Amino acid sequence: MTNYLEFEKPLAEIEGKAEELRAMARANEEMDVEKEALALDRKAEDMLGDLYKDLTAWRKCQVARHPDRPHCKDYIEALFTEYTPLAGDRNFADDHAVMGGLARLGDVPVVVMGQEKGNDTKSRIERNFGMARPEGYRKVIRLMDLADRFNLPVIMLVDTPGAYPGKGAEERGQSEAIARATERSLNVKSPVISVIIGEGGSGGAVALATANTVMMLEHSIYSVISPEGCASILWKDAEKMREAAEALRLTAQDLKELGVIDRIISEPVGGAQRARADTIAAVGQALEVELTALMKKAKGDALIRDRRKKFLDMGSKGLAA
């Protein structure tokens, strides 16, 4: 069953009518409705292209949060072989919002990790909707330590509305854990690549997006705060999220222009949720290209210097102007 977003309602009506016609034909074999159904299919295809041709920032937020988009677990299962999950932070607990371990991307051994939101009620609750607690970020640090020790490239998949803001998380040092994860990312001697596959929310995303190369899917978002949170603070009205989304410059296109990210990975027409396999394949291809380039480009301390310079230079264009 297709989950339609609010702005896709006209499309839902057309595709629904086409399906109704075909259902009637299946119930009555004497009916021939394929010509009418195909006409509706063509109309739906044209409408889909028009809807996604020039999405507003708020609509991109909706697409980035679509429940049918492929999540971290989907990418790991499809792109990586010999995946061996590693659990726990060796201090408090295992945070299921963060998954990661050892794997191979093609023939290259890597450490892969990311936030997992879950895909149904049970798994979303188990994964805490992708909102990591301190032990999740300490797991990230542990995995980076492992990568550094064995000189393994690090691949991070970002998909979170933000770090978990609960009382227990704060008591166990949420901000300190995020800061140390970010610091550890800056000091890994092997190549580090991050891909924002859905939502990149606040410091909870930065901890897994401090990389030599940061890529974003075409309709993903990356921002210091959600549009709803921004609107609540600035206008005391969460309903102004559309204005906030525009002001935050959170789209992949804006962030590429600002120099915050390095590459945009195209999505199929209609978003990743309509062609999951194609999207996953595109991410895999981009990862292989960037990883090959990084492994040839520099090693050890040079990678650390390049990574640090990349983040220190962010915003310098605007300041110079």
Buried (B, 14 or more C-beta within 10 A) or exposed (E): EEEBBEBBEEBBBBBBBBEEBBEEBEEEEEEEBEEBBEEBBEBBBEBBEEBBEEBEBBBBBBBBBBEBBBBBBBBBEBBBEEBEEBBEBEEBBBBBBBBBBBBBBBEBBBBBBBBBBBBEEEBBEEBBBBBBBBBBBBBBBBBBEBBBEEEBBBBBBBBBBBBBEEEEBEEBBBEEBBBBBBEBBBEBBBBBBBBBBBBBBBBBBBBBBBBBBBBBBBBBBBBBBBBBBBBBEEEEEBEBBBBBBBBBBBBBBBBBEEBBBBBBBEBBEBBBBBBBEEBBEBBBEBBBEBBEEBBEEBEEEEBBEBBEEBBEEEEEEEEEE
